[in-house]
Amino acid sequence: MLIGQDITVIGAGIGGLTAALALAMRGARVEVLEQAAEVTEVGAGIQVSPNGMAVLDALGVADALIARSVRGQKVTLRDGLTGKAVVEMDLTGLKAPQPWLFVHRADLVDVLHAACIGVGVEIRLNTGVETLLPVDGGVQLEMASGETLTRPLVIAADGVRSKARAVVAGEEEPAFTGQTAWRVLVPQPEAVAPEVQVFLGPGRHMVAYPLRDGRTMNVVAVKERDHWVGEGWTQQDYPETLQAAFSDFAPEAQALLADIEEVYLWGLFKRPVAQVWSLGRLALLGDAAHATLPFLAQGACMAIEDAWVLADALANAASPETGLAAYETRRIDRCRRIVAGADTNARAYHLGTPLRSGALAALKLGGKLAPKAALNRFDWLHGHDVTKD
Ligand SMILES: Cc1cc2nc3c(=O)[nH]c(=O)nc-3n(C[C@H](O)[C@H](O)[C@H](O)COP(=O)(O)OP(=O)(O)OC[C@H]3O[C@@H](n4cnc5c(N)ncnc54)[C@H](O)[C@@H]3O)c2cc1C
């Protein structure tokens, strides 16, 4: 157990809040330092697959999330240019007992935040960390306010632009992946089917699925480009620019973009999975350790899994240092495999001619011969429950 142990988490994103909850439920006294003025997420959807839900269930927040989310039933990959279905994957036939949810990000953060408050986690807003220095028996933090704090154990869940990452792993800045993503929420006149539609095109793809009561469609459209100068998740773009980028897509894909108003655009950044995840009593978690492309929809699920394993490893270790080392050992290979899988999907999703038509035909044939194979090959991912390790 971690009873009475003081643990500081940097970042109140999905990773930081899940870690704070998991640690507090094991008896730790947890504070979260968040640079933003409020605990919230951008207006967009996120898929939480059964491997992530297994942890949320063990932490007692699955039901609250299910009540606000759509239970996914199917994923259909389509040829974006013709609209024709290439492969259908039945999400209800998964071996894992947990559901596959389509969630509004703000709802996930809200549920985690409420649970953290319920177990006594202290969340300090407007509290940015500027520099981190591992010292004997803890970590010294220089705050944006000019204050200096010394804390016995610090978990940095500070995202892809993590300041802790360079201290722990001594590695390079996040690099632009050559992919940009538009995101938009589109109101629907009535509830739409609980399915993910993925439209694949050369150098582009579009993903759409419903949120909440099914009457809001979450659309993310990804396009390759050479360079990116913006930062963050709040850069707006013109609806016409997004519509033009997909103007050769099938009518059903274009229809999703017909009445859009508020469009956001952001560049996708990545770093290699950190070679080392902790230094002394400072550890990395979530995107800070292993930011990934979104082509397997696993970045947040990995952060959620990290949180459980971290709390379990610390609770069963003789010292924080050995606990952090055990956490890394239990996580690193799985995270490397997931990040590599997302990179592979990125290449496959955006194939251009001449490879594209052959690849789509092969996918279609595979789907006909072995309809469950497309999803079953990811059993190692979606069917794994880290709470049972
Ligand atoms: C287009 C797209 C679609 C995606 N879809 C999915 C999906 O369907 N399923 C899925 O599982 N994942 C998905 N992801 C990935 C997922 O969004 C991320 O992996 C996840 O949000 C990472 O969470 P995190 O807590 O590690 O980092 P973040 O969400 O980045 O949180 C970091 C927090 O730390 C705070 N912070 C940063 N620096 C400091 C500092 N110095 N001091 C104090 N606070 C600080 C930030 O303000 C923030 O609150 C997607 C990502 C993208 C880009």
The ligand as an SDF file (V2000), in Angstrom:
LIG
                    3D

 53 58  0  0  0  0  0  0  0  0999 V2000
   -6.4200   13.4150  -33.3570 C   0  0  0  0  0  0  0  0  0  0  0  0
   -6.2030   12.6040  -32.1200 C   0  0  0  0  0  0  0  0  0  0  0  0
   -7.1040   11.5970  -31.8160 C   0  0  0  0  0  0  0  0  0  0  0  0
   -6.8770   10.7750  -30.7080 C   0  0  0  0  0  0  0  0  0  0  0  0
   -7.7670    9.7720  -30.4530 N   0  0  0  0  0  0  0  0  0  0  0  0
   -7.5300    8.9360  -29.4230 C   0  0  0  0  0  0  0  0  0  0  0  0
   -8.4350    7.8700  -29.1480 C   0  0  0  0  0  0  0  0  0  0  0  0
   -9.4550    7.6910  -29.8270 O   0  0  0  0  0  0  0  0  0  0  0  0
   -8.1650    7.0350  -28.0910 N   0  0  0  0  0  0  0  0  0  0  0  0
   -7.0450    7.2060  -27.3130 C   0  0  0  0  0  0  0  0  0  0  0  0
   -6.8460    6.4130  -26.3670 O   0  0  0  0  0  0  0  0  0  0  0  0
   -6.1890    8.2260  -27.5440 N   0  0  0  0  0  0  0  0  0  0  0  0
   -6.3990    9.0960  -28.5610 C   0  0  0  0  0  0  0  0  0  0  0  0
   -5.5600   10.1450  -28.7730 N   0  0  0  0  0  0  0  0  0  0  0  0
   -4.3840   10.3440  -27.8920 C   0  0  0  0  0  0  0  0  0  0  0  0
   -4.7320   11.0750  -26.5980 C   0  0  0  0  0  0  0  0  0  0  0  0
   -5.4310   12.2650  -26.8630 O   0  0  0  0  0  0  0  0  0  0  0  0
   -3.4610   11.4030  -25.8080 C   0  0  0  0  0  0  0  0  0  0  0  0
   -2.5660   10.3120  -25.8580 O   0  0  0  0  0  0  0  0  0  0  0  0
   -3.7910   11.6970  -24.3580 C   0  0  0  0  0  0  0  0  0  0  0  0
   -4.6790   12.7860  -24.2780 O   0  0  0  0  0  0  0  0  0  0  0  0
   -2.5130   11.9880  -23.5730 C   0  0  0  0  0  0  0  0  0  0  0  0
   -2.8410   12.2880  -22.2500 O   0  0  0  0  0  0  0  0  0  0  0  0
   -1.7350   12.8300  -21.2430 P   0  0  0  0  0  0  0  0  0  0  0  0
   -2.4300   12.9970  -19.9390 O   0  0  0  0  0  0  0  0  0  0  0  0
   -0.5220   11.9900  -21.3000 O   0  0  0  0  0  0  0  0  0  0  0  0
   -1.2930   14.2410  -21.8320 O   0  0  0  0  0  0  0  0  0  0  0  0
   -2.1470   15.5690  -22.0610 P   0  0  0  0  0  0  0  0  0  0  0  0
   -3.5370   15.2780  -22.3920 O   0  0  0  0  0  0  0  0  0  0  0  0
   -1.3490   16.3910  -23.0270 O   0  0  0  0  0  0  0  0  0  0  0  0
   -2.1470   16.2920  -20.6360 O   0  0  0  0  0  0  0  0  0  0  0  0
   -1.0220   16.9710  -20.1320 C   0  0  0  0  0  0  0  0  0  0  0  0
   -1.4860   17.9140  -19.0290 C   0  0  0  0  0  0  0  0  0  0  0  0
   -0.3340   18.4520  -18.3950 O   0  0  0  0  0  0  0  0  0  0  0  0
   -0.4680   19.8570  -18.2620 C   0  0  0  0  0  0  0  0  0  0  0  0
    0.9010   20.3860  -18.2790 N   0  0  0  0  0  0  0  0  0  0  0  0
    1.7800   20.3490  -19.3070 C   0  0  0  0  0  0  0  0  0  0  0  0
    2.9430   20.9130  -18.9540 N   0  0  0  0  0  0  0  0  0  0  0  0
    2.8010   21.3090  -17.6590 C   0  0  0  0  0  0  0  0  0  0  0  0
    3.6660   21.9720  -16.7370 C   0  0  0  0  0  0  0  0  0  0  0  0
    4.9250   22.3020  -17.0850 N   0  0  0  0  0  0  0  0  0  0  0  0
    3.1980   22.2450  -15.4860 N   0  0  0  0  0  0  0  0  0  0  0  0
    1.9260   21.8730  -15.1210 C   0  0  0  0  0  0  0  0  0  0  0  0
    1.0510   21.2650  -15.9760 N   0  0  0  0  0  0  0  0  0  0  0  0
    1.4960   20.9900  -17.2100 C   0  0  0  0  0  0  0  0  0  0  0  0
   -1.2890   20.2580  -19.4840 C   0  0  0  0  0  0  0  0  0  0  0  0
   -1.9040   21.5210  -19.2930 O   0  0  0  0  0  0  0  0  0  0  0  0
   -2.2870   19.1040  -19.5510 C   0  0  0  0  0  0  0  0  0  0  0  0
   -3.3950   19.3300  -18.7210 O   0  0  0  0  0  0  0  0  0  0  0  0
   -5.7490   10.9910  -29.8740 C   0  0  0  0  0  0  0  0  0  0  0  0
   -4.8760   12.0380  -30.1500 C   0  0  0  0  0  0  0  0  0  0  0  0
   -5.0850   12.8300  -31.2580 C   0  0  0  0  0  0  0  0  0  0  0  0
   -4.1090   13.9230  -31.5530 C   0  0  0  0  0  0  0  0  0  0  0  0
  1  2  1  0
  2  3  1  0
  2 52  2  0
  3  4  2  0
  4  5  1  0
  4 50  1  0
  5  6  2  0
  6  7  1  0
  6 13  1  0
  7  8  2  0
  7  9  1  0
  9 10  1  0
 10 11  2  0
 10 12  1  0
 12 13  2  0
 13 14  1  0
 14 15  1  0
 14 50  1  0
 15 16  1  0
 16 17  1  0
 16 18  1  0
 18 19  1  0
 18 20  1  0
 20 21  1  0
 20 22  1  0
 22 23  1  0
 23 24  1  0
 24 25  2  0
 24 26  1  0
 24 27  1  0
 27 28  1  0
 28 29  2  0
 28 30  1  0
 28 31  1  0
 31 32  1  0
 32 33  1  0
 33 34  1  0
 33 48  1  0
 34 35  1  0
 35 36  1  0
 35 46  1  0
 36 37  1  0
 36 45  1  0
 37 38  2  0
 38 39  1  0
 39 40  1  0
 39 45  2  0
 40 41  1  0
 40 42  2  0
 42 43  1  0
 43 44  2  0
 44 45  1  0
 46 47  1  0
 46 48  1  0
 48 49  1  0
 50 51  2  0
 51 52  1  0
 52 53  1  0
M  END
$$$$
